Amino acid sequence: MDTLSYLLGDPAIRRVQGELRSGEIVDNRIEKDPNATYRMVFENGVEAWTIPAGHWEFEVLGTEGTIRSFNNGVSQSLRRLGAPVGEKKRRMLETVDLPDVTPTSAVLDCLYDLLDAQAQNRPTLGHIEVTHHITEACFAVAQSHREGGKWIDVPGVDRDLYIYHV
C-alpha cells in the first residue's frame, strides 16, 4: 500500500475495500502478518487495486499509457498511446524504450533523503504524516474484511485492533 501510494505521489486515501486472505481476527488481534486483496480510492480520484501474487510488481494505468515495475523493481516497461491506426482510428499502446536503472541500496537512499531533508528544511519522503495515513488505510482493510467487504472511509477506523507486521 505504501509503495503504491508513493508511486502516485502520496495522495490521501479516501476509502478502502478489502479482504484478508490469511489469518482470522481473534480477540481483536491478527497474530500473523496478513495477506490481503484490496481496492483504494485516492483524493485525486485515482483508483488502485492490489493482487497479492508472486513478487513485488506495480502497474499504473493512465489516460496516455501504462508503466510497470516488475521482477522486484529490477525491470520496468512503459507503453504509450501511439498514433491512430486503421479504419476506426484506434490508438494502440506502443512500447517505449527506457534507460537502464542501476539498483541502489534502500538504506543508503533513506540516509541520503534524511540528509537532503535536513539541508533543505523539508520533510523526508516517508515522513510521519504519510506513514500514519498509510497505517490507518491498512487498518481500514481489516475493518472492511470484518464488515463483509464494505467500503471504509479513511480516516475512521477501529484503532483498537492489533495487527502483527514484520
N, C-alpha and C positions, 0 to 999 in steps of 0.2 A: 504494500500500500504506500509506503514511504517513497520507494523508488519511482513508482508510477506518478505520484503527486509531484515529486521533484522534476521528473521529465516534462511535466506540464507547467512548471513554474511555481509550484506550491500554491495553487488557488485553494481557497477554503472549500472543504467538502460539506455540502448542504444536507445530503441524505444518503443512506446506505441500506442495502437489502442483501441478506446473505444467509448462508447455511454452513454450519460446522460439519466437516466431513469425518472428523475423528474425535473421540472423547465426548463424554457426556458432562453436563453441568450437574454436579452433586454438591449439595450444601453450599450453593452459591460459589463454587470453585471449579475451575478447569485445571486439573493437575498435570496435563501434558500440553506442550506447545501445540496449539490447534492448527489443523489444516482446514481451509475454508474456500468456498467459492463465494464471490460477492460482486455486486454492482455498486457503483458510486456515481453521484451526480455532483459536479462541482459548481461553484457560484457563477462561473462564466458559461454555464450551460453544457459543458463538455461532459459526456458520459464515459465511464470506463468499466470494463469487466475484467475479471481475473479467472483463470482456469489453472488450478494447481497441478501441473503435469510436467514432468521432466525437469530440465534445468531452467535457470532464470532467463526468460525471454520476454521482451516487451515489443509491442507494436502499437504505433499511434496512427490512426486513420484520420486524415484531414480532408478538407474540401479540394485540395490540389494534389493529393497523393498520400503515400504512406511511407513511414520509416520504421525499421525493425532492428532491434538488437537481439542477437541470439548467440548460442554457444557460450553462455555465461558472460556476455559482454565482449567477447573477443571478436565477433563478426557483426557486421551490420549491412543493411541494404536500404536503398532509397529508391522509390518508384514515384514518378511524377506523371501527371496527365500530359499526354502528347498532343500533337495537332489532330484536328478532326479528320477521320478517315471514313471511307465507304459512303454508300448511298444515304445512310441515316446520320452521317457526320458525327459518329461516336468518338469520344476521346478515350483512348486506351492508356493504361498505365505503362510507362516505359522505364526500364531500369537505368539509373544514373550511377556512373562510377563515383565512388567515394575514395578519398585518400585513406591510406593505411593509418591506423591509430596505434601508437605504441602504448601497450599496457603500462600502467603506473601503479604504485603502491597506494592502497587506500589509506594506510596510516600516514604516509608522507603527505598525501593530498589533504588530509584533515589538519595536519600540522601547518602546512602552507596556508590553508584557509584561516586558521587561528591567527597566524602572523599577519596576514593580509587584512583581516578584520580589525585587528588591533591597530595597525598602521593607518587604516582608512576610517577608523572610528565607526564601523558598521557592524551589524550582527553577523555572526557566522552563517554559512549557508544552511546549516542544520540547527538553527537557533531554537531555544526552548519553546517559543510560541508555536512553531511548526511541529515540533516533537509532541507537545501537549495535544495539539489538534489531531494529529495522526493517531495518537494513542486513543483518544476519545472515539475516533472513527472505527478503530479496531474493536472497542467495546460495543459499538453500535452493531457490528456484525454478529457478535454473540447474542445481543438483545434481539436482533431480528430473528435469529435462529430460535430463540426461546418463544418468540411470538409467531411462529409458523411462517417465517419468510416475509413478514410485514416490513414495509419501508420505515426506517427510523430516522428522524431528524437529528442532525449533529449541530450543536450540542443537544443534550437532553437524554443522556443515557444513565443507566444504573451504575454508579461508580463503586458500589459495594462488592461487585463481582471480582473475584480473584482469577486472573488468567496467568498461568505459568508461561514464561517466554525465555528462550535462550538467545 
